[in-house]
Amino acid sequence: MEIKSETIMDGWREGLKQILNKGSSLPDNDGRIFKELINMVVEINNPLKDPDKPIDILNSFKKWVYPNKKELKNLIIEKEPAGIYGFTYGPRIFNFENRKDQIHSWVIPLLKKSLHSRRAVISLFNPLTDLDMSKDSVPSLMNLHFMIRDKKLNLTLFIRSNEFFIGWPANIFQLVCLYEYVADKLIDGEKYDESLKKGKITTISSSAHIYEENFDYVKEILSK
């Protein structure tokens, strides 16, 4: 399933629609029923236009305690772990295994040196700690791939398990924050200008799913 959208909101709505209408029903390990599409691709042409709109809509239901936008940004930008979570992405990006800053020591210098590099990849899954069946919480985001084409920065990410109703809005907002962070660091030089920020963000979800208890909320969003 491939979805091409102009904005994040468009991509979210179309993804929800496709999962709800075409997804297969399955139970998870706790017996909760969900609908799933496998290998769903959502390509967003203008991700900076409305990165937080799905979050605002979720908050309007007043059903969930959703992390605020500042907290979501910090969770992917800050290298220090946040104690209330089993893991956060920021430390894995900026201080992997207390050894590697994958942004400042790899992605940024690589793309400054090599305009069309295909190697600006970040790994978020750690087999040394995450291959443990006793763990309840392991990363859903697996890899991030930055590429510059036509003088625009593009970001593609692979998500193993993507709860598309509640989870994807937070993830895509965080990734826009990281995308802008990287773009700003690249622009702060001589090779790139502001047009760099006009690239695409693409999510590839191995399992894109919605839980049955949220179907009515999804239908309400789609009806507007």
MDAnalysis code that builds the backbone (N, CA, C; Angstrom):
import MDAnalysis as mda
import numpy as np

u = mda.Universe.empty(672, n_residues=224, atom_resindex=np.repeat(np.arange(224), 3), trajectory=True)
u.add_TopologyAttr("name", ["N", "CA", "C"] * 224)
u.add_TopologyAttr("resid", np.arange(1, 225))
u.add_TopologyAttr("resname", ["MET", "GLU", "ILE", "LYS", "SER", "GLU", "THR", "ILE", "MET", "ASP", "GLY", "TRP", "ARG", "GLU", "GLY", "LEU", "LYS", "GLN", "ILE", "LEU", "ASN", "LYS", "GLY", "SER", "SER", "LEU", "PRO", "ASP", "ASN", "ASP", "GLY", "ARG", "ILE", "PHE", "LYS", "GLU", "LEU", "ILE", "ASN", "MET", "VAL", "VAL", "GLU", "ILE", "ASN", "ASN", "PRO", "LEU", "LYS", "ASP", "PRO", "ASP", "LYS", "PRO", "ILE", "ASP", "ILE", "LEU", "ASN", "SER", "PHE", "LYS", "LYS", "TRP", "VAL", "TYR", "PRO", "ASN", "LYS", "LYS", "GLU", "LEU", "LYS", "ASN", "LEU", "ILE", "ILE", "GLU", "LYS", "GLU", "PRO", "ALA", "GLY", "ILE", "TYR", "GLY", "PHE", "THR", "TYR", "GLY", "PRO", "ARG", "ILE", "PHE", "ASN", "PHE", "GLU", "ASN", "ARG", "LYS", "ASP", "GLN", "ILE", "HIS", "SER", "TRP", "VAL", "ILE", "PRO", "LEU", "LEU", "LYS", "LYS", "SER", "LEU", "HIS", "SER", "ARG", "ARG", "ALA", "VAL", "ILE", "SER", "LEU", "PHE", "ASN", "PRO", "LEU", "THR", "ASP", "LEU", "ASP", "MET", "SER", "LYS", "ASP", "SER", "VAL", "PRO", "SER", "LEU", "MET", "ASN", "LEU", "HIS", "PHE", "MET", "ILE", "ARG", "ASP", "LYS", "LYS", "LEU", "ASN", "LEU", "THR", "LEU", "PHE", "ILE", "ARG", "SER", "ASN", "GLU", "PHE", "PHE", "ILE", "GLY", "TRP", "PRO", "ALA", "ASN", "ILE", "PHE", "GLN", "LEU", "VAL", "CYS", "LEU", "TYR", "GLU", "TYR", "VAL", "ALA", "ASP", "LYS", "LEU", "ILE", "ASP", "GLY", "GLU", "LYS", "TYR", "ASP", "GLU", "SER", "LEU", "LYS", "LYS", "GLY", "LYS", "ILE", "THR", "THR", "ILE", "SER", "SER", "SER", "ALA", "HIS", "ILE", "TYR", "GLU", "GLU", "ASN", "PHE", "ASP", "TYR", "VAL", "LYS", "GLU", "ILE", "LEU", "SER", "LYS"])
u.atoms.positions = np.array([
    [0.843, -1.187, 0.000],
    [0.000, 0.000, 0.000],
    [0.882, 1.241, 0.000],
    [0.704, 2.102, -0.998],
    [1.490, 3.324, -1.085],
    [0.557, 4.530, -1.115],
    [0.809, 5.474, -0.214],
    [0.012, 6.685, -0.103],
    [0.924, 7.875, -0.355],
    [0.537, 8.725, -1.285],
    [1.270, 9.959, -1.550],
    [0.377, 11.117, -1.121],
    [0.889, 11.978, -0.243],
    [0.072, 13.054, 0.289],
    [0.851, 14.358, 0.271],
    [0.126, 15.456, 0.274],
    [0.763, 16.767, 0.303],
    [1.196, 17.124, 1.724],
    [0.341, 16.825, 2.701],
    [0.616, 17.210, 4.078],
    [0.541, 16.002, 5.003],
    [0.982, 16.204, 6.234],
    [0.915, 15.153, 7.241],
    [-0.537, 14.794, 7.540],
    [-1.394, 15.789, 7.663],
    [-2.801, 15.524, 7.947],
    [-3.429, 14.689, 6.837],
    [-3.129, 15.023, 5.587],
    [-3.659, 14.246, 4.458],
    [-3.187, 12.790, 4.531],
    [-1.902, 12.607, 4.845],
    [-1.355, 11.258, 4.927],
    [-1.957, 10.458, 6.064],
    [-2.189, 11.122, 7.197],
    [-2.790, 10.449, 8.352],
    [-4.210, 10.004, 8.038],
    [-4.998, 10.908, 7.490],
    [-6.387, 10.573, 7.166],
    [-6.466, 9.423, 6.159],
    [-5.643, 9.488, 5.118],
    [-5.704, 8.442, 4.098],
    [-5.216, 7.108, 4.658],
    [-4.173, 7.150, 5.491],
    [-3.695, 5.921, 6.116],
    [-4.749, 5.294, 7.016],
    [-5.400, 6.122, 7.834],
    [-6.478, 5.621, 8.699],
    [-7.594, 4.998, 7.864],
    [-7.952, 5.672, 6.787],
    [-9.025, 5.183, 5.910],
    [-8.675, 3.827, 5.312],
    [-7.455, 3.694, 4.814],
    [-7.053, 2.447, 4.170],
    [-6.992, 1.297, 5.168],
    [-6.450, 1.557, 6.356],
    [-6.378, 0.492, 7.376],
    [-7.776, 0.078, 7.800],
    [-8.637, 1.062, 8.056],
    [-9.993, 0.755, 8.512],
    [-10.774, -0.025, 7.467],
    [-10.630, 0.348, 6.191],
    [-11.433, -0.270, 5.133],
    [-10.832, -1.549, 4.572],
    [-9.505, -1.653, 4.571],
    [-8.868, -2.779, 3.894],
    [-8.021, -3.652, 4.817],
    [-7.886, -3.242, 6.068],
    [-7.024, -3.991, 6.974],
    [-7.595, -5.348, 7.370],
    [-6.697, -6.252, 7.715],
    [-7.085, -7.571, 8.223],
    [-7.209, -7.505, 9.742],
    [-8.226, -8.172, 10.296],
    [-8.452, -8.173, 11.741],
    [-7.653, -9.292, 12.398],
    [-6.947, -8.930, 13.470],
    [-6.107, -9.876, 14.189],
    [-6.142, -9.560, 15.683],
    [-5.856, -10.559, 16.548],
    [-5.705, -10.274, 17.976],
    [-4.223, -10.081, 18.320],
    [-3.937, -9.196, 19.304],
    [-2.554, -9.103, 19.764],
    [-2.345, -10.075, 20.918],
    [-1.198, -10.014, 21.572],
    [-0.879, -10.977, 22.636],
    [-1.794, -10.840, 23.848],
    [-2.450, -9.685, 23.977],
    [-3.374, -9.472, 25.101],
    [-4.826, -9.696, 24.705],
    [-5.049, -10.152, 23.473],
    [-6.405, -10.414, 23.020],
    [-7.121, -9.207, 22.457],
    [-6.451, -8.059, 22.366],
    [-7.060, -6.857, 21.775],
    [-7.108, -7.015, 20.255],
    [-8.225, -6.670, 19.663],
    [-8.403, -6.806, 18.221],
    [-7.917, -5.544, 17.526],
    [-7.188, -5.732, 16.437],
    [-6.742, -4.598, 15.639],
    [-6.882, -4.926, 14.161],
    [-6.950, -3.875, 13.354],
    [-6.906, -4.026, 11.897],
    [-5.532, -3.599, 11.422],
    [-4.993, -4.338, 10.446],
    [-3.605, -4.138, 10.042],
    [-3.432, -4.180, 8.533],
    [-2.603, -3.277, 8.040],
    [-2.053, -3.370, 6.690],
    [-0.553, -3.541, 6.828],
    [0.022, -4.428, 6.043],
    [1.462, -4.620, 6.106],
    [2.148, -3.835, 4.983],
    [3.359, -3.375, 5.284],
    [4.196, -2.650, 4.316],
    [3.488, -1.430, 3.725],
    [2.947, -0.611, 4.614],
    [2.262, 0.610, 4.167],
    [3.260, 1.765, 4.097],
    [3.303, 2.423, 2.947],
    [4.210, 3.545, 2.706],
    [3.390, 4.833, 2.657],
    [3.810, 5.829, 3.436],
    [3.180, 7.146, 3.391],
    [4.257, 8.172, 3.051],
    [4.149, 8.770, 1.883],
    [5.099, 9.791, 1.428],
    [4.449, 11.159, 1.563],
    [5.112, 12.052, 2.317],
    [4.561, 13.381, 2.585],
    [5.402, 14.414, 1.852],
    [4.764, 15.128, 0.952],
    [5.480, 16.065, 0.092],
    [5.856, 17.356, 0.809],
    [5.017, 17.805, 1.745],
    [5.247, 19.083, 2.437],
    [5.080, 18.876, 3.950],
    [5.990, 18.144, 4.590],
    [5.804, 17.774, 6.000],
    [5.902, 18.930, 6.981],
    [6.507, 20.047, 6.587],
    [6.663, 21.164, 7.519],
    [5.405, 22.032, 7.609],
    [4.409, 21.756, 6.781],
    [3.221, 22.609, 6.748],
    [2.340, 22.417, 7.979],
    [2.164, 21.150, 8.422],
    [1.212, 20.893, 9.516],
    [1.674, 19.737, 10.399],
    [2.900, 19.776, 10.931],
    [3.428, 18.615, 11.655],
    [2.676, 18.253, 12.925],
    [1.953, 19.218, 13.526],
    [1.289, 18.950, 14.803],
    [-0.231, 18.883, 14.697],
    [-0.787, 18.960, 13.508],
    [-2.245, 18.972, 13.385],
    [-2.892, 17.678, 13.881],
    [-2.376, 16.491, 13.537],
    [-2.977, 15.271, 14.095],
    [-2.929, 15.232, 15.623],
    [-1.841, 15.749, 16.226],
    [-1.756, 15.796, 17.686],
    [-2.860, 16.682, 18.253],
    [-3.086, 17.827, 17.633],
    [-4.138, 18.729, 18.102],
    [-5.505, 18.058, 18.028],
    [-5.731, 17.282, 16.984],
    [-7.013, 16.588, 16.848],
    [-7.161, 15.520, 17.929],
    [-6.117, 14.761, 18.191],
    [-6.181, 13.757, 19.251],
    [-6.455, 14.412, 20.604],
    [-5.808, 15.528, 20.870],
    [-6.028, 16.224, 22.136],
    [-7.446, 16.763, 22.258],
    [-8.061, 17.079, 21.119],
    [-9.415, 17.634, 21.153],
    [-10.439, 16.622, 21.671],
    [-10.130, 15.334, 21.582],
    [-11.042, 14.312, 22.113],
    [-11.051, 14.285, 23.634],
    [-9.981, 14.825, 24.260],
    [-9.828, 14.832, 25.722],
    [-9.990, 13.427, 26.305],
    [-9.482, 12.452, 25.576],
    [-9.603, 11.052, 25.972],
    [-8.283, 10.517, 26.522],
    [-7.169, 11.052, 25.998],
    [-5.858, 10.532, 26.349],
    [-4.985, 11.637, 26.933],
    [-4.046, 11.237, 27.787],
    [-3.029, 12.180, 28.263],
    [-1.864, 12.070, 27.302],
    [-1.815, 12.978, 26.339],
    [-0.805, 12.925, 25.276],
    [0.372, 13.807, 25.670],
    [1.614, 13.361, 25.453],
    [2.763, 14.226, 25.763],
    [2.654, 15.550, 25.012],
    [3.048, 16.646, 25.683],
    [2.996, 17.922, 24.985],
    [4.090, 18.002, 23.920],
    [3.973, 18.974, 23.048],
    [4.863, 19.033, 21.878],
    [6.321, 19.273, 22.273],
    [6.526, 20.085, 23.312],
    [7.892, 20.327, 23.781],
    [8.522, 19.031, 24.281],
    [7.736, 18.249, 25.026],
    [8.244, 16.976, 25.530],
    [8.541, 16.018, 24.388],
    [7.646, 15.938, 23.406],
    [7.871, 15.058, 22.263],
    [9.155, 15.437, 21.526],
    [9.364, 16.735, 21.344],
    [10.583, 17.187, 20.672],
    [11.821, 16.807, 21.482],
    [11.776, 17.042, 22.780],
    [12.930, 16.724, 23.621],
    [13.254, 15.237, 23.615],
    [12.234, 14.403, 23.516],
    [12.455, 12.962, 23.557],
    [13.260, 12.460, 22.363],
    [13.264, 13.227, 21.269],
    [14.040, 12.782, 20.100],
    [15.284, 13.626, 19.873],
    [15.359, 14.804, 20.494],
    [16.501, 15.699, 20.304],
    [17.518, 15.589, 21.441],
    [17.049, 15.308, 22.652],
    [17.935, 15.277, 23.810],
    [18.644, 13.937, 23.932],
    [19.923, 13.973, 24.252],
    [20.703, 12.736, 24.367],
    [20.572, 12.062, 25.721],
    [20.034, 12.783, 26.724],
    [19.869, 12.196, 28.042],
    [18.559, 11.414, 28.103],
    [18.558, 10.216, 28.694],
    [17.322, 9.431, 28.787],
    [16.296, 10.090, 29.692],
    [15.022, 9.875, 29.374],
    [13.926, 10.341, 30.219],
    [13.474, 9.181, 31.088],
    [13.567, 9.355, 32.401],
    [13.401, 8.242, 33.332],
    [12.047, 7.573, 33.317],
    [10.988, 8.298, 32.927],
    [9.650, 7.709, 33.011],
    [9.353, 6.770, 31.847],
    [10.243, 6.719, 30.858],
    [10.035, 5.856, 29.698],
    [11.025, 4.684, 29.711],
    [10.583, 3.557, 29.140],
    [11.481, 2.403, 29.053],
    [12.692, 2.703, 28.191],
    [12.509, 3.535, 27.195],
    [13.603, 4.008, 26.337],
    [13.122, 5.282, 25.661],
    [14.052, 6.075, 25.174],
    [13.712, 7.224, 24.336],
    [14.656, 7.218, 23.142],
    [14.219, 7.867, 22.056],
    [15.012, 7.824, 20.825],
    [16.212, 8.757, 20.847],
    [16.091, 9.873, 21.577],
    [17.181, 10.832, 21.602],
    [18.529, 10.238, 21.967],
    [18.631, 9.485, 23.080],
    [19.913, 8.880, 23.429],
    [20.426, 7.910, 22.365],
    [19.536, 7.207, 21.702],
    [19.974, 6.266, 20.663],
    [20.473, 7.001, 19.424],
    [19.941, 8.189, 19.189],
    [20.378, 8.982, 18.045],
    [21.661, 9.741, 18.354],
    [21.686, 10.399, 19.505],
    [22.782, 11.317, 19.812],
    [23.851, 10.726, 20.738],
    [23.604, 9.525, 21.292],
    [24.593, 8.927, 22.194],
    [24.405, 7.411, 22.250],
    [24.462, 6.775, 21.088],
    [24.173, 5.335, 20.996],
    [25.203, 4.545, 21.800],
    [24.698, 3.755, 22.768],
    [25.571, 2.933, 23.615],
    [26.661, 3.765, 24.296],
    [26.341, 5.042, 24.531],
    [27.315, 5.972, 25.134],
    [28.607, 6.076, 24.315],
    [28.479, 5.832, 23.016],
    [29.675, 5.803, 22.169],
    [29.560, 6.624, 20.896],
    [28.345, 6.772, 20.352],
    [28.243, 7.332, 19.004],
    [27.127, 8.360, 18.896],
    [27.484, 9.576, 18.522],
    [26.517, 10.599, 18.148],
    [26.278, 10.440, 16.647],
    [25.145, 9.838, 16.300],
    [24.904, 9.478, 14.903],
    [24.563, 10.684, 14.025],
    [24.206, 11.803, 14.643],
    [23.911, 13.014, 13.887],
    [25.169, 13.832, 13.650],
    [25.828, 14.243, 14.745],
    [26.940, 15.187, 14.616],
    [28.242, 14.546, 14.150],
    [28.404, 13.252, 14.396],
    [29.647, 12.618, 13.976],
    [29.471, 11.765, 12.722],
    [28.243, 11.723, 12.185],
    [28.040, 10.896, 10.984],
    [27.182, 11.602, 9.941],
    [25.892, 11.794, 10.209],
    [24.984, 12.296, 9.179],
    [25.405, 13.672, 8.676],
    [25.619, 14.607, 9.587],
    [25.922, 15.980, 9.165],
    [27.258, 16.084, 8.447],
    [28.360, 15.569, 9.022],
    [29.619, 15.676, 8.275],
    [29.605, 14.909, 6.959],
    [28.904, 13.782, 6.929],
    [28.835, 13.004, 5.690],
    [28.120, 13.791, 4.591],
    [26.976, 14.388, 4.924],
    [26.213, 15.118, 3.907],
    [26.853, 16.451, 3.545],
    [27.650, 17.000, 4.444],
    [28.420, 18.187, 4.083],
    [29.537, 17.844, 3.101],
    [30.064, 16.651, 3.244],
    [31.178, 16.221, 2.392],
    [30.691, 15.665, 1.057],
    [29.604, 14.894, 1.104],
    [29.156, 14.152, -0.078],
    [27.689, 14.461, -0.352],
    [27.429, 15.295, -1.327],
    [26.086, 15.800, -1.615],
    [25.074, 14.685, -1.842],
    [25.462, 13.648, -2.570],
    [24.516, 12.605, -2.966],
    [24.768, 11.284, -2.261],
    [25.331, 11.343, -1.067],
    [25.615, 10.111, -0.331],
    [24.343, 9.312, -0.066],
    [24.471, 7.989, -0.119],
    [23.384, 7.072, 0.224],
    [23.643, 6.394, 1.567],
    [24.593, 6.927, 2.329],
    [25.030, 6.245, 3.549],
    [24.609, 6.934, 4.843],
    [23.833, 7.995, 4.761],
    [23.470, 8.751, 5.968],
    [22.306, 8.065, 6.690],
    [22.613, 6.925, 7.274],
    [21.619, 6.078, 7.939],
    [21.866, 6.088, 9.440],
    [20.791, 6.145, 10.201],
    [20.832, 6.060, 11.658],
    [20.130, 4.778, 12.081],
    [20.731, 4.043, 13.008],
    [20.125, 2.827, 13.561],
    [19.564, 3.126, 14.945],
    [18.338, 2.685, 15.194],
    [17.698, 2.902, 16.485],
    [17.488, 1.601, 17.259],
    [17.477, 0.490, 16.574],
    [17.325, -0.809, 17.236],
    [18.695, -1.301, 17.678],
    [18.786, -1.732, 18.912],
    [20.045, -2.210, 19.476],
    [19.913, -3.693, 19.797],
    [20.493, -4.576, 18.993],
    [20.334, -6.011, 19.244],
    [20.930, -6.460, 20.574],
    [21.871, -5.700, 21.115],
    [22.487, -6.086, 22.387],
    [21.516, -5.950, 23.550],
    [20.558, -5.032, 23.432],
    [19.616, -4.823, 24.532],
    [18.165, -5.128, 24.162],
    [17.825, -5.071, 22.883],
    [16.429, -5.188, 22.476],
    [16.001, -6.599, 22.110],
    [16.962, -7.484, 21.863],
    [16.610, -8.879, 21.559],
    [16.432, -9.644, 22.870],
    [15.367, -9.274, 23.570],
    [15.088, -9.828, 24.891],
    [13.576, -10.002, 25.001],
    [13.113, -11.246, 24.994],
    [11.674, -11.510, 24.977],
    [10.981, -11.138, 26.279],
    [11.744, -10.857, 27.327],
    [11.131, -10.440, 28.587],
    [10.784, -8.961, 28.589],
    [11.281, -8.220, 27.610],
    [11.022, -6.783, 27.540],
    [9.655, -6.500, 26.937],
    [8.938, -5.562, 27.557],
    [7.645, -5.140, 27.018],
    [7.773, -3.971, 26.053],
    [8.860, -3.202, 26.184],
    [8.988, -1.972, 25.411],
    [10.312, -1.943, 24.657],
    [10.215, -2.050, 23.332],
    [11.399, -1.924, 22.475],
    [11.045, -0.968, 21.338],
    [12.032, -0.380, 20.678],
    [11.734, 0.634, 19.656],
    [10.847, 0.124, 18.527],
    [9.986, 1.008, 18.070],
    [9.226, 0.748, 16.848],
    [9.950, 1.332, 15.640],
    [10.573, 2.511, 15.820],
    [11.391, 3.080, 14.749],
    [12.697, 2.301, 14.666],
    [13.005, 1.806, 13.496],
    [14.191, 0.981, 13.328],
    [15.362, 1.745, 12.719],
    [15.113, 2.413, 11.613],
    [16.175, 3.107, 10.873],
    [15.661, 4.421, 10.316],
    [16.543, 5.405, 10.250],
    [16.275, 6.670, 9.587],
    [17.319, 6.859, 8.495],
    [16.886, 7.313, 7.331],
    [17.802, 7.482, 6.201],
    [17.628, 8.888, 5.631],
    [18.659, 9.695, 5.754],
    [18.667, 11.054, 5.198],
    [19.347, 11.024, 3.829],
    [18.708, 11.651, 2.848],
    [19.314, 11.779, 1.522],
    [19.001, 13.156, 0.948],
    [19.954, 13.709, 0.253],
    [19.745, 14.980, -0.447],
    [19.637, 14.704, -1.944],
    [18.507, 15.096, -2.503],
    [18.277, 14.968, -3.935],
    [17.655, 16.272, -4.433],
    [18.112, 16.749, -5.572],
    [17.634, 18.016, -6.128],
    [17.758, 19.144, -5.101],
    [18.836, 19.113, -4.326],
    [19.150, 20.122, -3.312],
    [18.113, 20.190, -2.195],
    [17.379, 19.085, -1.990],
    [16.388, 19.003, -0.926],
    [16.707, 17.808, -0.024],
    [16.554, 18.017, 1.276],
    [16.788, 16.951, 2.241],
    [15.537, 16.097, 2.356],
    [15.702, 14.797, 2.164],
    [14.607, 13.839, 2.318],
    [14.917, 12.900, 3.474],
    [13.877, 12.466, 4.151],
    [14.030, 11.537, 5.271],
    [13.077, 10.370, 5.084],
    [13.634, 9.164, 5.106],
    [12.833, 7.947, 5.022],
    [13.067, 7.134, 6.287],
    [11.988, 6.609, 6.859],
    [12.139, 5.827, 8.078],
    [11.363, 4.530, 7.988],
    [11.928, 3.514, 8.625],
    [11.289, 2.201, 8.674],
    [10.764, 1.972, 10.081],
    [9.475, 1.638, 10.175],
    [8.806, 1.392, 11.456],
    [8.324, -0.055, 11.457],
    [8.759, -0.818, 12.451],
    [8.351, -2.232, 12.470],
    [6.888, -2.380, 12.873],
    [6.453, -1.618, 13.900],
    [5.095, -1.713, 14.427],
    [4.563, -0.305, 14.615],
    [3.544, 0.058, 13.847],
    [3.084, 1.446, 13.789],
    [1.607, 1.514, 14.151],
    [1.323, 1.885, 15.413],
    [-0.054, 2.133, 15.818],
    [-0.432, 3.470, 15.176],
    [-1.174, 3.404, 14.105],
    [-1.298, 4.553, 13.208],
    [-2.224, 5.642, 13.733],
    [-3.119, 5.310, 14.640],
    [-4.047, 6.321, 15.145],
    [-3.397, 7.215, 16.198],
    [-2.819, 6.636, 17.229],
    [-2.219, 7.422, 18.309],
    [-0.703, 7.543, 18.164],
    [-0.046, 6.484, 17.701],
    [1.415, 6.470, 17.659],
    [2.043, 7.275, 16.533],
    [1.503, 7.143, 15.322],
    [2.104, 7.808, 14.161],
    [2.126, 9.328, 14.288],
    [1.066, 9.982, 14.796],
    [1.133, 11.445, 14.938],
    [2.302, 11.911, 15.794],
    [2.597, 11.210, 16.889],
    [3.745, 11.583, 17.729],
    [5.050, 11.327, 17.003],
    [5.156, 10.174, 16.360],
    [6.388, 9.833, 15.657],
    [6.687, 10.816, 14.534],
    [5.676, 11.158, 13.743],
    [5.933, 12.029, 12.594],
    [6.264, 13.441, 13.068],
    [5.649, 13.890, 14.156],
    [5.990, 15.196, 14.711],
    [7.451, 15.209, 15.174],
    [7.865, 14.150, 15.878],
    [9.247, 14.060, 16.335],
    [10.213, 14.049, 15.160],
    [9.865, 13.351, 14.113],
    [10.769, 13.241, 12.980],
    [10.868, 14.540, 12.201],
    [9.806, 15.318, 12.177],
    [9.893, 16.660, 11.591],
    [10.863, 17.515, 12.409],
    [10.790, 17.400, 13.739],
    [11.719, 18.139, 14.601],
    [13.162, 17.752, 14.304],
    [13.415, 16.449, 14.154],
    [14.771, 15.988, 13.862],
    [15.200, 16.408, 12.461],
    [14.282, 16.319, 11.518],
    [14.545, 16.732, 10.131],
    [14.980, 18.199, 10.090],
    [14.230, 19.061, 10.788],
    [14.579, 20.481, 10.802],
    [15.913, 20.719, 11.504],
    [16.174, 19.954, 12.550],
    [17.444, 20.089, 13.272],
    [18.613, 19.787, 12.338],
    [18.521, 18.685, 11.619],
    [19.592, 18.302, 10.695],
    [19.714, 19.322, 9.567],
    [18.583, 19.735, 9.004],
    [18.610, 20.718, 7.908],
    [19.266, 22.020, 8.356],
    [18.917, 22.483, 9.557],
    [19.506, 23.733, 10.054],
    [21.011, 23.609, 10.214],
    [21.491, 22.462, 10.662],
    [22.934, 22.257, 10.812],
    [23.633, 22.227, 9.452],
    [22.954, 21.702, 8.456],
    [23.537, 21.658, 7.112],
    [23.506, 23.037, 6.451],
    [22.441, 23.783, 6.699],
    [22.323, 25.126, 6.120],
    [23.353, 26.070, 6.725],
    [23.750, 25.808, 7.956],
    [24.727, 26.657, 8.645],
    [26.124, 26.422, 8.057],
    [26.235, 26.669, 6.792],
    [27.484, 26.469, 6.062],
    [27.387, 27.163, 4.716],
    [28.165, 26.702, 3.750],
    [28.210, 27.376, 2.458],
    [27.534, 26.598, 1.335],
    [27.269, 25.316, 1.568],
    [26.807, 24.471, 0.470],
    [25.295, 24.493, 0.286],
    [24.524, 24.673, 1.359],
    [23.069, 24.533, 1.289],
    [22.361, 25.809, 1.716],
    [21.130, 26.022, 1.188],
    [20.317, 27.153, 1.600],
    [18.958, 26.646, 2.092],
    [18.024, 27.567, 2.330],
    [16.740, 27.212, 2.942],
    [15.909, 26.260, 2.081],
    [16.190, 26.192, 0.789],
    [15.439, 25.258, -0.061],
    [15.673, 23.813, 0.340],
    [16.714, 23.580, 1.134],
    [16.997, 22.225, 1.625],
    [15.802, 21.660, 2.388],
    [15.015, 22.521, 3.042],
    [13.906, 22.077, 3.887],
    [12.641, 21.744, 3.097],
    [12.726, 21.716, 1.792],
    [11.541, 21.450, 0.978],
    [11.466, 20.006, 0.504],
    [12.160, 19.127, 1.197],
    [12.141, 17.711, 0.834],
    [10.957, 16.964, 1.423],
    [10.970, 15.658, 1.241],
    [9.867, 14.786, 1.653],
    [10.269, 13.968, 2.879],
    [9.248, 13.580, 3.633],
    [9.418, 12.579, 4.684],
    [8.529, 11.395, 4.331],
    [9.110, 10.203, 4.369],
    [8.388, 8.986, 4.006],
    [8.481, 7.982, 5.146],
    [7.327, 7.448, 5.550],
    [7.323, 6.385, 6.557],
    [6.967, 5.061, 5.887],
    [7.728, 4.035, 6.220],
    [7.466, 2.671, 5.748],
    [7.132, 1.832, 6.972],
    [5.887, 1.388, 7.063],
    [5.421, 0.662, 8.243],
    [5.226, -0.805, 7.905],
    [6.028, -1.650, 8.531],
    [5.875, -3.087, 8.301],
    [4.494, -3.551, 8.764],
    [4.062, -3.074, 9.934],
    [2.707, -3.318, 10.415],
    [2.087, -1.978, 10.775],
    [1.151, -1.504, 9.954],
    [0.389, -0.292, 10.260],
    [-0.981, -0.739, 10.749],
    [-1.363, -0.352, 11.966],
    [-2.570, -0.920, 12.543],
    [-3.339, 0.093, 13.397],
    [-4.611, -0.232, 13.618],
    [-5.505, 0.546, 14.477],
    [-6.244, -0.443, 15.377],
    [-6.345, -0.128, 16.655],
    [-7.063, -0.993, 17.584],
    [-8.568, -0.760, 17.519],
    [-9.304, -1.836, 17.727],
    [-10.762, -1.819, 17.597],
    [-11.404, -0.764, 18.494],
    [-10.849, -0.542, 19.703],
    [-11.466, 0.413, 20.621],
    [-11.380, 1.856, 20.116],
    [-10.572, 2.082, 19.075],
    [-10.430, 3.429, 18.515],
    [-11.147, 3.618, 17.180],
    [-11.850, 2.589, 16.720],
    [-12.497, 2.680, 15.409],
    [-13.469, 3.861, 15.329],
    [-14.263, 4.086, 16.387],
    [-15.257, 5.163, 16.342],
    [-14.580, 6.527, 16.243],
    [-13.455, 6.708, 16.932],
    [-12.721, 7.972, 16.842],
    [-12.175, 8.174, 15.429],
    [-11.685, 7.091, 14.846],
    [-11.165, 7.162, 13.475],
    [-12.293, 7.555, 12.516],
    [-13.444, 6.927, 12.678],
    [-14.575, 7.246, 11.803],
    [-15.003, 8.701, 11.957],
    [-14.919, 9.222, 13.189],
    [-15.271, 10.630, 13.405],
    [-14.305, 11.552, 12.674],
    [-13.005, 11.229, 12.708],
    [-12.011, 12.031, 11.997],
    [-12.269, 11.983, 10.485],
    [-12.565, 10.796, 9.990],
    [-12.765, 10.638, 8.559],
    [-14.049, 11.290, 8.068],
    [-15.006, 11.484, 8.966],
    [-16.300, 12.061, 8.565],
    [-16.226, 13.573, 8.407],
    [-15.147, 14.197, 8.911],
    [-15.048, 15.666, 8.884],
    [-14.353, 16.131, 7.623],
])
